[in-house]
């Protein structure tokens, strides 16, 4: 897979306070060959600079000079070039919300990919017994076992270092034991997120008769209260299948579980099930007799 990493340097963290982008780098990473290509690397000027910008943190904590930015081309000079890259590749960044959020506010469009910092956070939770700061410098030191590493706070060197973080995380992802732990973590996070957003009272079944296994109402509030399964019996049935993670709730009864890479929700006192899309509720619900019927007739096709 080819993935573009974007790194920007700015005069401050809040754009609304008249801060500016001063440097942009974009590199292309091939996660199979581990080869890296520089696609874009330029000092840029976003706004008219002032003494406020001259006193910025970036000029005191990197080798970037205020005069370099003052002489730089306006960012719009590179707009077509940058956008053509963003159109071609999926994009990530270390703290994507900051880098890509800033570029988005300037009208740049990009193809989504998971934030590199978020991914590093997941692996840190699985592989470390203690929490670490997720600053790029700390994560690089951990992954590369380099206690002396210091972040450069220049767009290109930082992007190249972030590529090394990406490749190391790819190495971890190829380890089946680590991958299983990460999959479990992500599944649990998704299930937890889903259940935080569900108002149990809204899903109490309402009397209604369904006499076929055809597609039925998509609204859980119309589900009949027909099947008398308990949490214990459903949990036992789910455990007999290859379930990687599950949450089984008390009545009004429903189970959320991961099966063969997909997330399902099953209202077992109503005999309705659906496939979830991330944390979103199913768009369609289907009828089945019970959890065994769900697996034998639907999931094991």
Secondary structure, DSSP 4 states (H G I P E B T S, - for coil): -EEEEEEEEES-S-GGGT--EEEEEEEEEETTT--EEEEEEEEEE-S---HHHHT-HHHHSSS--HHHHHTSEEGGGGHHHHHHHHHHSEEE-TTHHHHHHHHHHTT---EE---HHHHHHHHHHHH-SS----SHHHHHHHHHT-TT-----SHHHHHHHHHHHHHHHHHHHTSHHHHHHHHHHHHHHHHHHHHHT--GGGG--------SSS---S-GGG--------HHHHHHHHHTS-EEEEEEPSSSP-EEEEETTEEEEEETTTTEEEE-BTTBPPS--EE-SSHHHIIIIIIT-
